[in-house]
Amino acid sequence: MSLDNRPVFAGGCQCGAVRFRIEGALGHASICHCRMCQKAFGAFYAPLVNVGSAELAWTRREPNRFRSSNAALRGFCAECGTPLTYESLDGVSLAIGAFDDPSTIAPTIQFSAEGKLPYVDRLHDLPARTTDEEMVGNPELADIRSLQHPDHDTDAEGSRP
Protein backbone atom coordinates (compact mmCIF):
# COMPACT_ATOMS: atom_id res chain seq x y z
CA MET A 1 0.00 0.00 0.00
CA SER A 2 1.09 3.54 -0.68
CA LEU A 3 1.11 6.28 1.95
CA ASP A 4 -2.46 7.23 1.07
CA ASN A 5 -3.60 3.55 1.28
CA ARG A 6 -3.90 3.10 -2.47
CA PRO A 7 -2.86 -0.37 -3.67
CA VAL A 8 0.60 -0.57 -5.20
CA PHE A 9 1.64 -2.98 -7.94
CA ALA A 10 5.03 -3.45 -9.58
CA GLY A 11 6.42 -5.55 -12.37
CA GLY A 12 8.62 -5.65 -15.40
CA CYS A 13 10.17 -7.68 -18.13
CA GLN A 14 12.07 -10.93 -17.87
CA CYS A 15 15.56 -9.35 -18.01
CA GLY A 16 14.83 -6.37 -15.73
CA ALA A 17 15.56 -3.66 -18.31
CA VAL A 18 11.96 -2.35 -18.09
CA ARG A 19 10.15 -1.96 -14.75
CA PHE A 20 6.86 -0.29 -13.80
CA ARG A 21 4.97 0.77 -10.69
CA ILE A 22 1.23 1.38 -10.41
CA GLU A 23 -0.52 3.17 -7.56
CA GLY A 24 -4.29 2.87 -7.34
CA ALA A 25 -7.00 0.40 -8.21
CA LEU A 26 -6.56 -1.43 -11.49
CA GLY A 27 -9.29 -1.56 -14.12
CA HIS A 28 -10.80 -4.72 -15.63
CA ALA A 29 -8.65 -7.80 -16.16
CA SER A 30 -9.28 -9.89 -19.25
CA ILE A 31 -7.94 -12.35 -21.73
CA CYS A 32 -8.08 -11.64 -25.44
CA HIS A 33 -8.25 -14.41 -28.03
CA CYS A 34 -7.79 -12.25 -31.15
CA ARG A 35 -5.09 -13.30 -33.59
CA MET A 36 -3.07 -10.11 -33.01
CA CYS A 37 -2.90 -10.83 -29.27
CA GLN A 38 -1.99 -14.47 -29.92
CA LYS A 39 0.92 -13.37 -32.10
CA ALA A 40 2.01 -10.51 -29.82
CA PHE A 41 2.23 -12.85 -26.83
CA GLY A 42 3.28 -15.97 -28.75
CA ALA A 43 0.55 -17.71 -26.78
CA PHE A 44 -3.02 -19.02 -26.94
CA TYR A 45 -4.35 -15.66 -25.67
CA ALA A 46 -3.22 -12.43 -24.04
CA PRO A 47 -3.93 -11.88 -20.32
CA LEU A 48 -4.20 -8.12 -19.74
CA VAL A 49 -5.30 -5.70 -17.04
CA ASN A 50 -6.33 -2.13 -17.78
CA VAL A 51 -4.52 0.51 -15.74
CA GLY A 52 -7.79 2.44 -15.43
CA SER A 53 -7.48 5.52 -13.22
CA ALA A 54 -4.40 4.21 -11.40
CA GLU A 55 -1.07 6.01 -11.84
CA LEU A 56 1.44 4.15 -14.02
CA ALA A 57 5.13 5.07 -13.83
CA TRP A 58 7.96 3.47 -15.76
CA THR A 59 10.67 3.15 -13.10
CA ARG A 60 13.38 1.67 -15.32
CA ARG A 61 13.21 2.45 -19.04
CA GLU A 62 10.02 2.49 -21.07
CA PRO A 63 9.05 -0.31 -23.40
CA ASN A 64 9.63 -0.07 -27.12
CA ARG A 65 6.41 -0.01 -29.07
CA PHE A 66 5.07 -1.63 -32.23
CA ARG A 67 1.95 -0.30 -33.96
CA SER A 68 0.00 -3.51 -34.52
CA SER A 69 -3.04 -1.73 -35.99
CA ASN A 70 -4.30 1.76 -36.68
CA ALA A 71 -5.82 1.72 -33.17
CA ALA A 72 -3.19 0.07 -30.97
CA LEU A 73 0.42 0.05 -29.88
CA ARG A 74 2.07 -2.98 -28.29
CA GLY A 75 4.84 -2.34 -25.77
CA PHE A 76 7.68 -4.82 -25.26
CA CYS A 77 11.20 -4.98 -23.86
CA ALA A 78 13.73 -4.42 -26.64
CA GLU A 79 16.33 -6.46 -24.70
CA CYS A 80 14.45 -9.70 -23.93
CA GLY A 81 11.23 -9.39 -25.95
CA THR A 82 8.79 -9.65 -23.03
CA PRO A 83 5.33 -8.39 -24.10
CA LEU A 84 4.29 -5.62 -21.69
CA THR A 85 1.49 -3.36 -22.93
CA TYR A 86 -1.53 -3.01 -25.14
CA GLU A 87 -2.21 0.71 -25.66
CA SER A 88 -5.44 1.81 -27.37
CA LEU A 89 -8.33 4.25 -27.13
CA ASP A 90 -9.34 2.34 -23.99
CA GLY A 91 -6.06 3.37 -22.32
CA VAL A 92 -3.06 1.30 -21.29
CA SER A 93 -3.34 -2.36 -20.39
CA LEU A 94 -0.44 -4.33 -18.97
CA ALA A 95 0.41 -8.01 -19.36
CA ILE A 96 -0.76 -9.74 -16.19
CA GLY A 97 2.22 -12.10 -16.30
CA ALA A 98 4.61 -9.12 -16.14
CA PHE A 99 3.44 -8.20 -12.62
CA ASP A 100 5.65 -9.29 -9.73
CA ASP A 101 2.62 -11.07 -8.24
CA PRO A 102 0.22 -11.97 -11.05
CA SER A 103 -1.81 -14.21 -8.72
CA THR A 104 -3.65 -11.14 -7.41
CA ILE A 105 -5.05 -10.17 -10.83
CA ALA A 106 -7.74 -12.57 -12.03
CA PRO A 107 -9.35 -12.07 -15.44
CA THR A 108 -13.11 -11.48 -15.34
CA ILE A 109 -13.95 -11.45 -19.06
CA GLN A 110 -12.78 -12.91 -22.38
CA PHE A 111 -12.64 -10.81 -25.53
CA SER A 112 -12.64 -11.86 -29.19
CA ALA A 113 -14.00 -15.29 -28.26
CA GLU A 114 -14.43 -16.11 -31.96
CA GLY A 115 -10.63 -16.37 -32.17
CA LYS A 116 -10.35 -18.82 -29.27
CA LEU A 117 -8.31 -21.84 -30.26
CA PRO A 118 -10.46 -24.99 -30.16
CA TYR A 119 -8.44 -26.73 -27.42
CA VAL A 120 -8.06 -23.85 -24.94
CA ASP A 121 -11.07 -24.86 -22.83
CA ARG A 122 -9.60 -28.37 -22.42
CA LEU A 123 -6.12 -27.36 -21.21
CA HIS A 124 -7.07 -27.98 -17.58
CA ASP A 125 -7.78 -31.63 -18.48
CA LEU A 126 -4.18 -32.28 -19.57
CA PRO A 127 -1.98 -34.36 -17.27
CA ALA A 128 0.09 -32.13 -14.98
CA ARG A 129 3.46 -32.68 -13.32
CA THR A 130 5.31 -30.59 -10.78
CA THR A 131 8.92 -29.57 -11.40
CA ASP A 132 10.03 -32.12 -8.78
CA GLU A 133 8.12 -34.87 -10.58
CA GLU A 134 9.69 -33.84 -13.90
CA MET A 135 13.19 -34.01 -12.39
CA VAL A 136 12.79 -37.70 -11.43
CA GLY A 137 13.54 -38.90 -14.95
CA ASN A 138 15.61 -35.85 -15.92
CA PRO A 139 18.31 -35.20 -13.29
CA GLU A 140 20.02 -32.64 -15.56
CA LEU A 141 17.12 -30.28 -14.79
CA ALA A 142 18.52 -29.84 -11.26
CA ASP A 143 21.48 -27.90 -12.75
CA ILE A 144 19.31 -25.26 -14.42
CA ARG A 145 19.68 -21.80 -12.86
CA SER A 146 17.36 -18.95 -13.68
CA LEU A 147 18.88 -15.84 -15.22
CA GLN A 148 15.56 -14.05 -15.05
CA HIS A 149 15.23 -10.79 -13.12
CA PRO A 150 13.65 -11.43 -9.69
CA ASP A 151 10.02 -10.54 -9.01
CA HIS A 152 10.89 -7.36 -7.12
CA ASP A 153 12.65 -4.08 -7.73
CA THR A 154 16.45 -4.05 -7.56
CA ASP A 155 19.05 -1.30 -7.50
CA ALA A 156 20.57 -2.16 -10.84
CA GLU A 157 19.11 -2.89 -14.24
CA GLY A 158 19.45 -6.53 -15.11
CA SER A 159 20.24 -7.62 -11.54
CA ARG A 160 19.63 -11.31 -11.42
CA PRO A 161 19.70 -13.99 -8.75
Secondary structure, DSSP 8 states (H G I E B T S, - for coil): --TTS--EEEEE-SSSSSEEEEES----EEEE-SHHHHHHHTSSSEEEEE-TTSEEEEEE---EEEEEETTEEEEE-TTT--EEEEEETTEEEEEGGGBS-GGG----EEE-GGG--TTGGGGGGS----HHHHHHS-GGGGG----S--SS--SSTT---
